[in-house]
Amino acid sequence: MDQIEAINYTEINNPKKISWFSIGLYFPIMLSTFAFSFYIENKMFAFRLISVIGAILFYVNILANFKKKYLYNRADILLKFYILILAFLICTSIKFNLKDLVSLFIYPFSSLAFTIAIVALNQRKDAFTQLMLIVRLVNNLYLVLFLIDYLVTTGQPFVTLRFSYFILFEFIFFPELSSSRKLYITFLYIFLMVMAKVFDERTMVIRCFAMGGLLIIFYNFQFFRVKFFKFLAVIAVIAICIGIAFYFNEIFGFVTNFISSKTVDTSDTRSFLLVEFFQDFKNKDWIAGRGYLGTYYSQFFQDYKGDGGDSSTRFTIEIGLFDILLKGGLLMLIPFVIIYLKALWRGFVNSSFNTIYFRLSLYLMVEFMLLAIENFPGFTVNYMLMWCAIGIILNKKNIDGNLNKTNS
């Protein structure tokens, strides 16, 4: 039997215990997310350069540690297969000119958006503990980050919102937190919802309500912890995801008519994307997509000039499932969905409430639904947390997932 390590929450209260391996694995992603978000807001080249440094550090760390047993040796076979597909698509995406080569390996929404899945190969027994150390450290500094963001971006803290996923991630372990920590995370959670509403981050509002709702339901009503009902919940999530993806216009119209609120932005910003995407997507593209540098044509953005406009040749479709299809076709999409559903099955259906696997699956459940309307791949904090959760669940035999409620 494999050696296991019990998860004790007293161990994740001291940031000094963060290992150099974890810093090398996660810090480059966080640095790139931070810098590129600032670059998008103010177009300062210095921030773009910092994001490039983050990407380079990520590659260096992966190359230095890839052959070590705790990064690859006993990883789930599907994860290994998926990484091989990603490597193959890099080869097919290469264009031998400097501009495209730089974009292919450095741009956060090109190959990096998918090779970030490598974090799921982490085989260290303290993978969860180390991740939570980083999550809590960022949350401790969150209000400082917000203040810096607010001042630098002149009152529009969109950079802070990119780090708000850490709040959601810690919140799913709310029952295990100490009383003081519960108060602090509750404050951050409410602060996040208000900020998301004020700055019209609709999907972040959805995340807050969905994750909070799922945790409340399964914490208070043990009846829903029965395996049969958890199975039905996964089927429902899949149905919702498919329904939103292919019948978005009808569902969106129904929901907005039902809400009929002047305080909610009911603008449909998705239906036309799907229409234009499938008009431009050719038969051969379904197999392996158009590569990591693949684009599609948008007549809407050819004509639209508001808010600075956008290029008619679009690099992303802004909808997770279809962006994966654009870059890698069914060759990438099918394994991705299978891996995701396997993680939900192991973590949500086959694990009890008081395990890290079940809680991580709550995070994955919500993010899976949002793949149908947003949540497109990127070298970002959100996808880092998603792949970390998938990796911990699929490698569950290496970790004792029982949660110990301690005064952390």
Secondary structure in CASP SS format (residue, H / E / C, confidence):
PFRMAT SS
TARGET T0000
AUTHOR 0000-0000-0000
METHOD secondary structure of the structure
MODEL  1
M C 1.00
D C 1.00
Q C 1.00
I C 1.00
E C 1.00
A C 1.00
I E 1.00
N E 1.00
Y H 1.00
T H 1.00
E H 1.00
I H 1.00
N C 1.00
N C 1.00
P H 1.00
K H 1.00
K H 1.00
I C 1.00
S C 1.00
W H 1.00
F H 1.00
S H 1.00
I H 1.00
G H 1.00
L H 1.00
Y H 1.00
F H 1.00
P H 1.00
I H 1.00
M H 1.00
L H 1.00
S H 1.00
T H 1.00
F H 1.00
A H 1.00
F H 1.00
S H 1.00
F H 1.00
Y H 1.00
I H 1.00
E H 1.00
N H 1.00
K C 1.00
M C 1.00
F H 1.00
A H 1.00
F H 1.00
R H 1.00
L H 1.00
I H 1.00
S H 1.00
V H 1.00
I H 1.00
G H 1.00
A H 1.00
I H 1.00
L H 1.00
F H 1.00
Y H 1.00
V H 1.00
N H 1.00
I H 1.00
L H 1.00
A H 1.00
N H 1.00
F C 1.00
K C 1.00
K C 1.00
K H 1.00
Y H 1.00
L H 1.00
Y H 1.00
N H 1.00
R C 1.00
A C 1.00
D C 1.00
I H 1.00
L H 1.00
L H 1.00
K H 1.00
F H 1.00
Y H 1.00
I H 1.00
L H 1.00
I H 1.00
L H 1.00
A H 1.00
F H 1.00
L H 1.00
I H 1.00
C H 1.00
T H 1.00
S H 1.00
I C 1.00
K C 1.00
F C 1.00
N C 1.00
L H 1.00
K H 1.00
D H 1.00
L H 1.00
V H 1.00
S H 1.00
L H 1.00
F H 1.00
I H 1.00
Y C 1.00
P C 1.00
F C 1.00
S C 1.00
S C 1.00
L H 1.00
A H 1.00
F H 1.00
T H 1.00
I H 1.00
A H 1.00
I H 1.00
V H 1.00
A H 1.00
L H 1.00
N C 1.00
Q C 1.00
R C 1.00
K C 1.00
D C 1.00
A H 1.00
F H 1.00
T H 1.00
Q H 1.00
L H 1.00
M H 1.00
L H 1.00
I H 1.00
V H 1.00
R H 1.00
L H 1.00
V H 1.00
N H 1.00
N H 1.00
L C 1.00
Y H 1.00
L H 1.00
V H 1.00
L H 1.00
F H 1.00
L H 1.00
I H 1.00
D H 1.00
Y H 1.00
L H 1.00
V H 1.00
T C 1.00
T C 1.00
G C 1.00
Q C 1.00
P C 1.00
F H 1.00
V H 1.00
T H 1.00
L H 1.00
R H 1.00
F C 1.00
S C 1.00
Y H 1.00
F H 1.00
I H 1.00
L H 1.00
F H 1.00
E H 1.00
F H 1.00
I C 1.00
F C 1.00
F H 1.00
P H 1.00
E H 1.00
L C 1.00
S C 1.00
S H 1.00
S H 1.00
R H 1.00
K H 1.00
L H 1.00
Y H 1.00
I H 1.00
T H 1.00
F H 1.00
L H 1.00
Y H 1.00
I H 1.00
F H 1.00
L H 1.00
M H 1.00
V H 1.00
M H 1.00
A H 1.00
K H 1.00
V H 1.00
F C 1.00
D C 1.00
E C 1.00
R H 1.00
T H 1.00
M H 1.00
V H 1.00
I H 1.00
R H 1.00
C H 1.00
F H 1.00
A H 1.00
M H 1.00
G H 1.00
G H 1.00
L H 1.00
L H 1.00
I H 1.00
I H 1.00
F H 1.00
Y H 1.00
N H 1.00
F C 1.00
Q H 1.00
F H 1.00
F H 1.00
R H 1.00
V C 1.00
K H 1.00
F H 1.00
F H 1.00
K H 1.00
F H 1.00
L H 1.00
A H 1.00
V H 1.00
I H 1.00
A H 1.00
V H 1.00
I H 1.00
A H 1.00
I H 1.00
C H 1.00
I H 1.00
G H 1.00
I H 1.00
A H 1.00
F H 1.00
Y C 1.00
F H 1.00
N H 1.00
E H 1.00
I H 1.00
F H 1.00
G H 1.00
F H 1.00
V H 1.00
T H 1.00
N H 1.00
F H 1.00
I H 1.00
S C 1.00
S C 1.00
K C 1.00
T C 1.00
V C 1.00
D C 1.00
T C 1.00
S C 1.00
D C 1.00
T C 1.00
R C 1.00
S H 1.00
F H 1.00
L H 1.00
L H 1.00
V H 1.00
E H 1.00
F H 1.00
F H 1.00
Q H 1.00
D H 1.00
F C 1.00
K C 1.00
N C 1.00
K C 1.00
D H 1.00
W H 1.00
I H 1.00
A H 1.00
G C 1.00
R C 1.00
G C 1.00
Y C 1.00
L C 1.00
G C 1.00
T C 1.00
Y E 1.00
Y E 1.00
S C 1.00
Q H 1.00
F H 1.00
F H 1.00
Q H 1.00
D H 1.00
Y C 1.00
K C 1.00
G H 1.00
D H 1.00
G H 1.00
G C 1.00
D C 1.00
S C 1.00
S C 1.00
T E 1.00
R E 1.00
F C 1.00
T C 1.00
I C 1.00
E C 1.00
I C 1.00
G H 1.00
L H 1.00
F H 1.00
D H 1.00
I H 1.00
L H 1.00
L H 1.00
K H 1.00
G H 1.00
G H 1.00
L H 1.00
L H 1.00
M H 1.00
L H 1.00
I H 1.00
P H 1.00
F H 1.00
V H 1.00
I H 1.00
I H 1.00
Y H 1.00
L H 1.00
K H 1.00
A H 1.00
L H 1.00
W H 1.00
R H 1.00
G H 1.00
F H 1.00
V H 1.00
N C 1.00
S C 1.00
S C 1.00
F C 1.00
N C 1.00
T E 1.00
I H 1.00
Y H 1.00
F H 1.00
R H 1.00
L H 1.00
S H 1.00
L H 1.00
Y H 1.00
L H 1.00
M H 1.00
V H 1.00
E H 1.00
F H 1.00
M H 1.00
L H 1.00
L C 1.00
A C 1.00
I C 1.00
E C 1.00
N C 1.00
F C 1.00
P C 1.00
G C 1.00
F C 1.00
T C 1.00
V H 1.00
N H 1.00
Y H 1.00
M H 1.00
L H 1.00
M H 1.00
W H 1.00
C H 1.00
A H 1.00
I H 1.00
G H 1.00
I H 1.00
I H 1.00
L H 1.00
N C 1.00
K H 1.00
K H 1.00
N H 1.00
I C 1.00
D C 1.00
G C 1.00
N E 1.00
L E 1.00
N E 1.00
K C 1.00
T C 1.00
N C 1.00
S C 1.00
END
